[in-house]
Amino acid sequence: MRSTLLFLCLLGLASAEAASLNSKSPPQKPVGKSPARSAKPSAEPTARTTAQLVNKTRTAIVRIDGRGRDGTQEGVGTGFIIDAEGLIATSLHVIGEGRSVQVRLADGSTPEVIGIHAWDRPHDLAILRVRATGLNALPLGDSDTLPQGASVIALGHPLGLNQSVVEGVLSARRDLEGRPMLQLAMPIEPGNSGGPLLDRSGHVHGIVNAKSLLTQNLGFATPANHLKALLKQPNPMAMDRWLRQGALNTNQWESFLGSHWRQKGGRILVEGTGAGFGGRAYLLKREAAPEGTELQVSVRLDDNSGAAGLIFAGDEKGRHYGFYPTGGELRLTAFEGPDIFSWRILGTVPSAAYRSGDWNSLRVRRADGVWECSVNGEVVFRSKDSALSGSRVGLAKFRNTAAEFRDFRVGNAEAEAELPPDVVASFTAGREPREELKTHPRAADRFLQERAQRLESEATRLRKLAKDLHREIAREALVSELSRAASEIHLTHATLLLAWHDHPRLNITDTERQLAELGTEARLLVSQAKTGPDRIAALRRFLFEEQGFHGSRGDFRNPANSHLQSVLEDREGIPITLSIVFLEVGKAAGIEHLEGLPLPGHFLVRHSPPGEPARLYDPFNGGIPITFSEADELGTESAGVPIRSEFLEAASPRTILIRMINNLRGFTMERSGIEAALPYSDLLVALAPDPRSAAAERVDRARLKSQIGDRDGAAADLRAVLETVPTGPQEARIRDALKALENRP
């Protein structure tokens, strides 16, 4: 669940044209069978107004206050009553595993939570049992049958505000890490989590789960059918047992600055942002470590941008050294106080021995006044710093990192046996001396695992190099094409260069020939028409009736809709790519004076022959004619400010490509995360028409790089911006951001 929530927090901001069309998508065919209902809906559901729904369901909505280990409130979420005898559904992350929780009913009462009736970590669901009866329960609907585009409402306590309601639509169904989710076009906020998603008859179809932090109107809900399945097979646990689950051994460990630390299967797990500066939280062993003692632990981070590791020479006042991976590198820091002004970064270095996304062994030892820090057996720091001399050791985490620790040891470890040189030589020569390896099982396993890791790392490095080189070549080719005068730019070729950037095997010449053949066929029909409108009508019939081109509604955000070769193959696209097909085929068919019209949130084609009134056409909707007033409404709805489409300038090839790149960045970020979307930021920086635009793109790229832990890349972008930005408040803000980035733990 942690990685899913993280993924949701990093969802890309898709283009406005994508968001504006979600609510217009057709119904989606129901899939799968519906499990038995836990609450029987009425035979003929009646559609109700929002006010009627709120009035009917208000008393079934509860507020859930999560509690920390010290009993203080840590967060607010929502739940809803599903059984009159005291069952309340919510999201598991709202209550937290092994944490106490308080439920507040609509009348203000706080019944005792006597147990966890059922919980499901993979689907982020929990059902509480409270000591109360005669409650108003909500019926559960069949979430498989809720059609795409259906009107829904969510009830909850966003941002701690009691009893709020938001309206929206079911915009899509998504699989996130293999889990089916309901995608919602509505303004979900923190505190809505765990609340019900209702249809217009008042039946629950989902449990609000999370939102995108990068766009206001995108949220997700767990389908209610998973809740019904959980009700059929509960796994109840009394509250006292729940609170003991995974608790740290307080006889051995002492925690500071919050976060959620727990023990499980010989591991120590931590999640949540610490209360210290930079999200710092830490554990100290209660027993002091003798001077000169070696310290060791294996750590695995849930995300490469996180930071967690060993602390040593510490005390109870928050002073200690820290040795930990951060952003894919290793760092040694002296924490001499509570904030950044009392921290000294002693070093930050990359290491080929560090295994991103895997377990890494960290070791610290002190000999002859030198701190020696190593990762997976490779020494990365030797420091004579002596400012800290405490005797406490332990573990620390920073930011919103979720991490696992195992094999924490204090004491000088015996050197592990190595394979005999003759066995290593035999293996290196290409033989597999199985019997000899079996006589040294631990050393053989370590040797083989390390060798496999080296080969995998080398293969990964070479594949990345090949991909980076190709993208660099494609980027340079696209920059070269768009550097021409607008009248000399070949729109089809430029669009296919963008597709080639993502698909190295694409044959641009073949795709250009395919588009030209469409133009030749269209010319035969268009040439028979006498007037301009008739010629456009012939082109429309050819493209959208005979050839089957159509707007993508069920899979709008698929990056394939922005790749021209895929649009030609699948006959499916989004407004801008279908407009390109319309423009280029129309041009080849002999229709002049066609141009793209870039509305906010949509894209149209304008036909402006001299001496005649301009006409608009909507390729996403079958090329139908559209009035300027209708275009104004489309643009105004998306932009939120009045738009006069008749005064908009035609889209140039450069602005078309930049808009396509922004679309691809947003779509890719939503599907695959920030790192996969960064090459589009590289394109936008390279294509920026002036220093000011380049600076804006660099700042945005720095933000994204910082989020994935690429501190050096983010800092390089900010330094480049400082070379062009004028002296003033903006420069000061960028310098502050750069300083914070360089001093980040």
HELIX and SHEET records of a PDB file:
HELIX    1   1 ARG A    2  CYS A    9  1                                   8    
HELIX    2   2 ALA A   16  ASN A   22  1                                   7    
HELIX    3   3 THR A   50  THR A   57  1                                   8    
HELIX    4   4 ARG A   58  ALA A   60  5                                   3    
HELIX    5   5 LEU A   92  ILE A   95  1                                   4    
HELIX    6   6 SER A  143  THR A  145  5                                   3    
HELIX    7   7 PRO A  158  GLY A  160  5                                   3    
HELIX    8   8 ALA A  224  LYS A  232  1                                   9    
HELIX    9   9 MET A  239  ARG A  244  1                                   6    
HELIX   10  10 PHE A  277  GLY A  279  5                                   3    
HELIX   11  11 ILE A  340  SER A  342  5                                   3    
HELIX   12  12 PRO A  421  THR A  428  1                                   8    
HELIX   13  13 ARG A  434  LYS A  438  1                                   5    
HELIX   14  14 PRO A  441  LEU A  482  1                                  42    
HELIX   15  15 ALA A  486  GLU A  488  5                                   3    
HELIX   16  16 LEU A  491  ASP A  502  1                                  12    
HELIX   17  17 ILE A  508  VAL A  526  1                                  19    
HELIX   18  18 GLY A  532  ARG A  540  1                                   9    
HELIX   19  19 ARG A  541  GLU A  546  3                                   6    
HELIX   20  20 PRO A  559  SER A  562  5                                   4    
HELIX   21  21 LEU A  564  ASP A  570  1                                   7    
HELIX   22  22 PRO A  575  ALA A  588  1                                  14    
HELIX   23  23 PRO A  619  ASN A  621  5                                   3    
HELIX   24  24 PHE A  628  ALA A  639  1                                  12    
HELIX   25  25 SER A  645  PHE A  647  5                                   3    
HELIX   26  26 PRO A  653  SER A  672  1                                  20    
HELIX   27  27 ILE A  674  LEU A  687  1                                  14    
HELIX   28  28 PRO A  691  GLN A  707  1                                  17    
HELIX   29  29 ARG A  711  LEU A  722  1                                  12    
HELIX   30  30 PRO A  729  GLU A  742  1                                  14    
SHEET    1   A 7 VAL A 101  ARG A 104  0                                        
SHEET    2   A 7 ILE A  61  ARG A  67 -1                                        
SHEET    3   A 7 GLN A  73  ASP A  83 -1                                        
SHEET    4   A 7 LEU A  87  THR A  90 -1                                        
SHEET    5   A 7 LEU A 125  VAL A 130 -1                                        
SHEET    6   A 7 VAL A 113  ASP A 120 -1                                        
SHEET    7   A 7 MET A 237  ALA A 238 -1                                        
SHEET    1   B 7 SER A 151  GLY A 156  0                                        
SHEET    2   B 7 SER A 164  LEU A 176 -1                                        
SHEET    3   B 7 ARG A 179  ALA A 185 -1                                        
SHEET    4   B 7 GLY A 219  PRO A 223 -1                                        
SHEET    5   B 7 VAL A 204  LYS A 211 -1                                        
SHEET    6   B 7 PRO A 196  LEU A 198 -1                                        
SHEET    7   B 7 SER A 151  GLY A 156 -1                                        
SHEET    1   C 7 TRP A 253  PHE A 256  0                                        
SHEET    2   C 7 ALA A 281  LYS A 285 -1                                        
SHEET    3   C 7 ARG A 392  PHE A 398 -1                                        
SHEET    4   C 7 ALA A 307  GLY A 314 -1                                        
SHEET    5   C 7 HIS A 320  THR A 326 -1                                        
SHEET    6   C 7 GLU A 329  PHE A 335 -1                                        
SHEET    7   C 7 TRP A 343  VAL A 349 -1                                        
SHEET    1   D 7 HIS A 260  LYS A 264  0                                        
SHEET    2   D 7 ARG A 267  GLU A 271 -1                                        
SHEET    3   D 7 ALA A 403  VAL A 410 -1                                        
SHEET    4   D 7 LEU A 295  LEU A 301 -1                                        
SHEET    5   D 7 ASN A 360  ALA A 367 -1                                        
SHEET    6   D 7 VAL A 370  VAL A 375 -1                                        
SHEET    7   D 7 GLU A 378  SER A 383 -1                                        
SHEET    1   E 2 HIS A 550  GLY A 551  0                                        
SHEET    2   E 2 GLU A 572  GLY A 573  1                                        
SHEET    1   F 4 LEU A 594  LEU A 597  0                                        
SHEET    2   F 4 LEU A 604  HIS A 607 -1                                        
SHEET    3   F 4 ARG A 615  ASP A 618 -1                                        
SHEET    4   F 4 ILE A 624  ILE A 626 -1                                        
END                                                                             
